[in-house]
Amino acid sequence: MLVAAAVCPCPPLLVPEVAAGAAPELASLRDACADAIGVLAAARPDRLAVLGPTAGPGDGPGPDARGAVMYPQGARGSFRGFGVDAEVRLGHGAATGAAPELPPPLAVAAWLLERADWTAAPVTGLGVGEEWTGAECAAAGRELAGSADRVALLVMGDGSACRTLKAPGYLDERAADFDARAARALGAADTAALAALDRELARDLLVAGRAPWQVLAGAGEGAGLSGALLYDDAPYGVGYMVATWS
């Protein structure tokens, strides 16, 4: 059963070494993420599953019928692709077997957990495909929620990347409304509103979080959790939201 969730954005700029001189600009976002992780720890889960978007089906081994990619506890990631020789590990201990390298969104999650000195529960990762339908996301969420008595989720994903002229996707007038609806749903733990987010519109607006959020919606069905929105801004023309469900 889902007992808690934290929703965080996944820009590598969250890592101060990657942000370099711009690191102070996201200090309040890092603080909000730390508070969200604290809510997860306070829930005393039996298992923490970290969800994040993946670039494609080749990002790791063991995809299921939906193309989900699993990452075991101890899987490693790095920020070398962003010019920083820094490594992270998903949870404590070494991974068993030949674990894949974490994609950037899950590497950011691993960094957040390391920063919080996470020891509350075992951690595994799940790469969620952008092409997943809402129904596929919901099914994956229900499976996660049923995987232990007390399940917590750390859900990584950005909002639209089209909020300003200088945004990665340039300005799209639909972006602010999409992000506002997503933020309201995340802050209210409104599973129906999250499930209703349009996949094609999300793709047009370069929304990385749509599929992970809809997995969360499936996991939260019937759980009776309440939500809180801790952060909602677009400092680089990309929607960043932090929310907790408990």
VOVEX-836736 format. One record per residue (C-alpha): residue number from 1; residue in three letters; y, x, z. Coordinates in steps of 0.05 Angstrom, whole numbers, plus 5000, padded with zeros to 4 digits. Each point is the difference from the previous one (the first is absolute). Example, Ala and Ser with C-alpha at 12.3 -4.5 7.8 and 13.67 -1.06 7.14 Angstrom:
BEGIN
NODE    n  res    yy    xx    zz
NODE    1  Ala  4910  5246  5156
NODE    2  Ser  5069  5027  4987
This chain:
BEGIN
NODE    n  res    yy    xx    zz
NODE    1  Met  5000  5000  5000
NODE    2  Leu  5070  5025  4985
NODE    3  Val  5037  5013  5065
NODE    4  Ala  5061  5039  4974
NODE    5  Ala  5032  5027  4937
NODE    6  Ala  5056  5046  4982
NODE    7  Val  5034  5000  4933
NODE    8  Cys  5036  5063  4978
NODE    9  Pro  5028  5027  4934
NODE   10  Cys  4968  5061  4970
NODE   11  Pro  5053  5046  4969
NODE   12  Pro  4982  5074  5010
NODE   13  Leu  5074  5007  5020
NODE   14  Leu  4978  4973  5068
NODE   15  Val  4973  5070  5013
NODE   16  Pro  5060  5043  5021
NODE   17  Glu  4973  5062  4965
NODE   18  Val  4998  4961  4934
NODE   19  Ala  5068  4969  5010
NODE   20  Ala  5030  5068  5019
NODE   21  Gly  5076  4992  5005
NODE   22  Ala  4996  4925  4993
NODE   23  Ala  4953  4993  5060
NODE   24  Pro  5052  4969  5047
NODE   25  Glu  5013  4943  4952
NODE   26  Leu  4932  4969  5016
NODE   27  Ala  5000  5013  5075
NODE   28  Ser  5006  4926  5018
NODE   29  Leu  4943  4983  4952
NODE   30  Arg  4955  5053  5033
NODE   31  Asp  5018  4972  5068
NODE   32  Ala  4982  4929  4977
NODE   33  Cys  4933  5025  4974
NODE   34  Ala  4986  5035  5066
NODE   35  Asp  5014  4936  5037
NODE   36  Ala  4953  4962  4954
NODE   37  Ile  4944  5051  5012
NODE   38  Gly  5011  4990  5074
NODE   39  Val  4985  4925  4992
NODE   40  Leu  4934  5018  4968
NODE   41  Ala  4980  5046  5057
NODE   42  Ala  5020  4948  5052
NODE   43  Ala  4951  4950  4969
NODE   44  Arg  4941  5045  5019
NODE   45  Pro  4962  4991  4934
NODE   46  Asp  4928  5020  4988
NODE   47  Arg  5018  5022  4929
NODE   48  Leu  5063  5018  4962
NODE   49  Ala  4999  4991  4924
NODE   50  Val  5056  5031  4961
NODE   51  Leu  5017  4966  4934
NODE   52  Gly  5042  5027  4944
NODE   53  Pro  5010  4994  4925
NODE   54  Thr  4962  5046  4954
NODE   55  Ala  5022  5024  4931
NODE   56  Gly  4935  4982  4967
NODE   57  Pro  4924  4995  5005
NODE   58  Gly  4990  5075  4999
NODE   59  Asp  5034  5015  5065
NODE   60  Gly  4938  5006  5042
NODE   61  Pro  4925  4988  5006
NODE   62  Gly  4961  4939  5019
NODE   63  Pro  5039  4942  4967
NODE   64  Asp  4972  4932  5014
NODE   65  Ala  4997  4942  4951
NODE   66  Arg  5075  4991  5003
NODE   67  Gly  5013  5074  4989
NODE   68  Ala  5019  5012  5073
NODE   69  Val  4998  5074  5019
NODE   70  Met  4976  5018  5070
NODE   71  Tyr  5024  5061  5039
NODE   72  Pro  4961  5021  5063
NODE   73  Gln  5030  5023  5066
NODE   74  Gly  5020  5073  4993
NODE   75  Ala  5017  4995  4926
NODE   76  Arg  5056  5049  4983
NODE   77  Gly  5063  4993  4960
NODE   78  Ser  5060  5043  4985
NODE   79  Phe  5071  4999  4974
NODE   80  Arg  4992  5059  4953
NODE   81  Gly  5016  4955  4942
NODE   82  Phe  5069  4992  5030
NODE   83  Gly  5012  5074  5009
NODE   84  Val  4980  5004  5074
NODE   85  Asp  4939  5038  5025
NODE   86  Ala  4983  4950  5054
NODE   87  Glu  4931  4969  5013
NODE   88  Val  4981  4937  5039
NODE   89  Arg  4934  4970  5023
NODE   90  Leu  4982  4927  5007
NODE   91  Gly  4982  4995  5073
NODE   92  His  4967  5054  5042
NODE   93  Gly  4940  5041  4983
NODE   94  Ala  4972  5025  4934
NODE   95  Ala  4977  4952  4946
NODE   96  Thr  4925  4996  4987
NODE   97  Gly  4979  5022  4930
NODE   98  Ala  5047  5013  4943
NODE   99  Ala  5059  4956  5018
NODE  100  Pro  5052  4986  4946
NODE  101  Glu  5072  5021  5007
NODE  102  Leu  5045  4946  5025
NODE  103  Pro  5049  4971  4949
NODE  104  Pro  5074  5007  5020
NODE  105  Pro  5007  4931  5034
NODE  106  Leu  4941  5013  5045
NODE  107  Ala  5023  5072  5012
NODE  108  Val  5066  4971  5026
NODE  109  Ala  4960  4953  5045
NODE  110  Ala  4959  5059  5026
NODE  111  Trp  5066  5037  5014
NODE  112  Leu  5026  4939  5039
NODE  113  Leu  4936  4997  5041
NODE  114  Glu  5001  5075  5014
NODE  115  Arg  5073  4995  5021
NODE  116  Ala  4979  4945  5049
NODE  117  Asp  4940  5041  5024
NODE  118  Trp  4954  4941  4983
NODE  119  Thr  4936  4999  5042
NODE  120  Ala  4993  4926  5013
NODE  121  Ala  4944  4985  4951
NODE  122  Pro  4961  5029  4941
NODE  123  Val  5038  5000  4935
NODE  124  Thr  4978  4987  4929
NODE  125  Gly  5041  4992  4936
NODE  126  Leu  4997  4951  4943
NODE  127  Gly  5034  5009  4932
NODE  128  Val  5022  4934  4972
NODE  129  Gly  5007  4991  4925
NODE  130  Glu  5065  4973  4971
NODE  131  Glu  4960  4957  4952
NODE  132  Trp  4965  4961  5056
NODE  133  Thr  5012  4925  4997
NODE  134  Gly  5023  4962  5061
NODE  135  Ala  4929  4973  5009
NODE  136  Glu  4970  5069  4998
NODE  137  Cys  5051  5025  5051
NODE  138  Ala  4985  4941  5046
NODE  139  Ala  4925  5012  4995
NODE  140  Ala  5009  5073  5018
NODE  141  Gly  5044  4981  5059
NODE  142  Arg  4949  4951  5027
NODE  143  Glu  4946  5053  4995
NODE  144  Leu  5043  5050  5039
NODE  145  Ala  5016  4949  5054
NODE  146  Gly  4926  4986  5010
NODE  147  Ser  4980  5074  5003
NODE  148  Ala  5010  5007  5076
NODE  149  Asp  5017  4958  5060
NODE  150  Arg  5071  5028  5004
NODE  151  Val  5028  5025  4933
NODE  152  Ala  5069  5029  4990
NODE  153  Leu  5032  5013  4932
NODE  154  Leu  5053  5051  4979
NODE  155  Val  5025  4973  4934
NODE  156  Met  5040  5047  4956
NODE  157  Gly  5042  4977  4942
NODE  158  Asp  5071  4998  4973
NODE  159  Gly  5039  4940  4975
NODE  160  Ser  5034  4998  4932
NODE  161  Ala  5026  5064  4968
NODE  162  Cys  5055  4963  4962
NODE  163  Arg  5053  4985  5052
NODE  164  Thr  5057  5043  4972
NODE  165  Leu  5023  5034  4936
NODE  166  Lys  4974  5066  5027
NODE  167  Ala  4933  4973  5022
NODE  168  Pro  4936  5027  4967
NODE  169  Gly  4993  4936  4960
NODE  170  Tyr  5075  4988  4988
NODE  171  Leu  5033  4935  5023
NODE  172  Asp  4962  4935  4993
NODE  173  Glu  5037  4939  5027
NODE  174  Arg  4934  4970  5023
NODE  175  Ala  4984  5058  5047
NODE  176  Ala  5043  4981  5060
NODE  177  Asp  4972  4930  5003
NODE  178  Phe  4928  5024  4994
NODE  179  Asp  5010  5050  5056
NODE  180  Ala  5035  4948  5044
NODE  181  Arg  4941  4952  4992
NODE  182  Ala  4951  5056  5016
NODE  183  Ala  5040  5023  5061
NODE  184  Arg  5003  4928  5027
NODE  185  Ala  4925  4992  4991
NODE  186  Leu  4984  5067  5032
NODE  187  Gly  5047  4987  5058
NODE  188  Ala  4971  4931  5013
NODE  189  Ala  4926  5019  4989
NODE  190  Asp  5000  4946  4947
NODE  191  Thr  4934  5010  4965
NODE  192  Ala  5011  4943  4951
NODE  193  Ala  5067  5028  4977
NODE  194  Leu  4971  5069  4990
NODE  195  Ala  4941  4972  4961
NODE  196  Ala  5050  4964  4955
NODE  197  Leu  5036  5063  4977
NODE  198  Asp  4995  5004  4924
NODE  199  Arg  4959  5058  4974
NODE  200  Glu  5034  5004  4932
NODE  201  Leu  5070  4998  5029
NODE  202  Ala  4980  5053  5051
NODE  203  Arg  4976  5044  4943
NODE  204  Asp  5065  4990  4962
NODE  205  Leu  5040  5020  5062
NODE  206  Leu  4956  5061  5016
NODE  207  Val  4978  4971  5067
NODE  208  Ala  4948  5047  5030
NODE  209  Gly  4986  4957  5060
NODE  210  Arg  4980  4933  4968
NODE  211  Ala  4924  5011  5001
NODE  212  Pro  4996  5033  5069
NODE  213  Trp  5043  4944  5029
NODE  214  Gln  4954  4948  4970
NODE  215  Val  4940  5035  5030
NODE  216  Leu  5036  4994  5066
NODE  217  Ala  5011  4926  4986
NODE  218  Gly  4925  4990  4991
NODE  219  Ala  4985  5038  5064
NODE  220  Gly  5050  4960  5039
NODE  221  Glu  4975  4931  4980
NODE  222  Gly  4988  4960  5063
NODE  223  Ala  5014  5059  5046
NODE  224  Gly  5061  4966  5032
NODE  225  Leu  5042  5063  5001
NODE  226  Ser  5076  5000  5005
NODE  227  Gly  5044  5048  4961
NODE  228  Ala  5063  5041  5009
NODE  229  Leu  5042  5034  4946
NODE  230  Leu  5023  5068  5026
NODE  231  Tyr  5034  5028  4937
NODE  232  Asp  5023  4973  4933
NODE  233  Asp  5043  5042  4955
NODE  234  Ala  5002  5034  4932
NODE  235  Pro  5033  5068  5011
NODE  236  Tyr  4979  5028  4932
NODE  237  Gly  4997  4935  4962
NODE  238  Val  4928  4989  5024
NODE  239  Gly  4983  4945  5050
NODE  240  Tyr  4973  5029  5065
NODE  241  Met  4974  4952  5053
NODE  242  Val  4968  5012  5068
NODE  243  Ala  4967  4942  5035
NODE  244  Thr  4949  4988  5055
NODE  245  Trp  4950  4945  5012
NODE  246  Ser  4970  4991  5069
